[in-house]
């Protein structure tokens, strides 16, 4: 008997020690499993929030880019370039509506960074804001500011500004910058929200600011901290806010440390794409182990009760040995099952063959809102919406007849109902388990409401994009990397004359005008090698019937999710053939009128020749007539023998004087003809030669003398003699003639007298500075910016064509490789300054003014 008692006692002691050790080891295993589970949850939450933050920033960047593109209009360009112009009412209403609905305020800068328009609370920019505006204009892309305090209405409210350049299609440089002041309330709410039930769970973002860590959002456990709370950077892992320090130093992953409250936490850090920010998601270490601590207490209590029960069982060993053994095994099984399902990440509900709930875990309690005691003993149908309850028992019986595991990724989504009556979608997996009491069915449920909603949203977005592609008023294409068309919309088919079936059989080379192919191949190579992200150009396509179509083409690349693979190209094109035809007609008309101006100038030159040569020829005629009369008289006296010596000497004196006058005036006429001939040749021939600048100015003025003969205007030349110029005298003559006639025609209305000064100086950099200065009425400020435009004139209908100054401007820039500027003020005269190289390089390209 004693031996029989000793052996069970030894076995009991060994089992007691073994159970304690097993419980401790199992508890440590559960602790490790719980930490792993929490780290996985923190990783998922962090990635979710980092993605949401990136989406928030991209949304505001996209909004600003879209609004800036909306401002890509001629009226907008005219408003930005004219300080006195008013913003068009339609644009103003649209901008005010956008600013009031989505933002704190809106502001527009012109190309000189002057504030032209404000809406809402955005009325000024900080120096950093102007720097960001300059960056957006320089890089021609939308940029975001860091979070900062700067709203005058709410100076303690964090804000973020978005800067988008305003590009006008035919302008190479931005015409201005759109600035939007974003509302951060939604972003802060997004950051602070926690997707699962947690008393200490917290997410936050931070960035490095000098030698400090700056927290960017309001913290859960410390108020008034956004952009205000700083902690010094430290290399000690036990430093407060160590997770934030690791995040801003680029050290990402999971670890245990102390947060800004000096509380022990499990944290996970990761970067936020496209920013210098770090994301920290964390939860209290005590909360992570709270459920295990309860389990430890329960396990300890159960173990203690088990020991007491074992002692009682040991006393009754001989009578109830088998019964005690069965109870022990059943208790162990229940404990293990309870521990396993409580550590599962998904909600788990166990039912018997009749559909009665026998066990569920804490995740199920949280998911459905019931206490465990409320559900155990109830039919599983109580968790279904009423409309499904009647049919479910038959489906359950059908499953019981052929039970098999059904995994969650099989795509089975069902509607379930919480205690409060709200419905949500859940994925369900089923696993049958055979036990001594019969079959049990383990159901694992996962809430997929948000994922399902996002999938529906994605499908709707894809449908909208497809409809936009098909219904776009401009031609749109998808093209492979090797230049074959994948897809085209009806507008493109209409432009090119092909059907959709025909276009997808073609390549870019098939429809591109041959002379334009090489230029686009270069741009496509730059797209493929990621040197550029998009390009614009005007090019020619060949219509199906063979005629040429001019288009404005926009092409960009589409990159895969990996950020490296080039998938295909998107093309947007607009038929501009009508515009090109109009431009060609305008160019032809411009050339015709310019030629008419040149011939008119030549006609004026001929008139000047006739006028100036009339005087020396008239003197010659008078001298010859007088000499003829004296000769006839002397001849008659000589024939009559009455010619005296004094009379003969008088005749010789008269003849000598007449011959000298005729020689002088003949030489003067010859010089005038040569001078006029040289000016005429220069104006029509366009040849480069070397000439004396002052002499040539005098020759040009000589050809214009008839214009001044009956005018009270005097012309003064201020030019040192001997300045030799090797350039295009015809171009210089054309500019001088137009500037002088312009001053004579427009500068002295209602004036009794005036003076025009032609001043020429050889500059130290070997350039000529030639000024045409008048003391006339001056040019009104509101038209100074337009005087060089073609066809602009204030004397329409009174002989003005509007081409004179435009021709002078083009000849100065393209003919002489120089520049022409104007300086004027009302009542103070006008100065036109022509600057050009003294020696024109023969290798420089030169185009004729048209």
Secondary structure, 3 states (H helix, E strand, C coil): CHHHHHHHHHHHHHHHHHHHHHHHHHHHHHHHHHHHHHHHHHHHHHHHHHHHHHHHHHHHHHHHHHHHHHCCCHHHHHHHHCCCCCCCHHHHHHHHHHHHHHEEEEEEEECCCCEEEEEECECCCCHHHHHHHHHHHHHCCCEECCCEECCCCCCCCEEEEEEEEECCCCCCCCCEEEEEEECCHHHHHHHHCCCCCCCCCEEEEEEEECCEEEECCCCCCCCCCCCCCEEECCCCCCCCCHHHHHHHCCCCEEEEEECCCCCEEEEEEEECCCCCCEEEEEEEHHHHHHHHHHHHHHHHHHHHHHHHHHHHHHHCHHHHHHHHHHHHHHHHHHHHHHHHHHCCCCEEEEEECCCEEEEECHHHHHHHCCCHHHHCCCEHHHHCCHHHHHHHHHHHHHHHHCCCCECHHHCCEEEEECCCCCEEEEEEEEEEEEECCEEEEEEEEEECHHHHHHHHHHHHHHHHHHHHHHHCCCEEEEECCCCEEEEECHHHHHHHCCCHHHHCCCEHHHHECHHHHHHHHHHHHHHHCCCCCEEEEEEEEECCCCCEEEEEEEEEEEECCCCCCEEEEEEEEEECHHHHHHHHHHHHHHHHHHHHHHHHHHHHHHHHHHHHHHHHHHHHHHHHHHHHHHHHHHHHHHHHCCCCHHHHHHHHHHHHHHHHHHHHHHHHHHHHHHHHHHHHHHHHHCCEEEEEHHHHHHHHHHHCHHHHHCCCEEEEEEECCCCEEEEEHHHHHHHHHHHHHHHHHHCCCCCCCEEEEEEEEECCCCEEEEEEEECCCCCCHHHHCCCCCCCCCCCCCCCCCCCHHHHHHHHHHHHCCCEEEEEECCCCCEEEEEEEECECCCCCCCCCCC
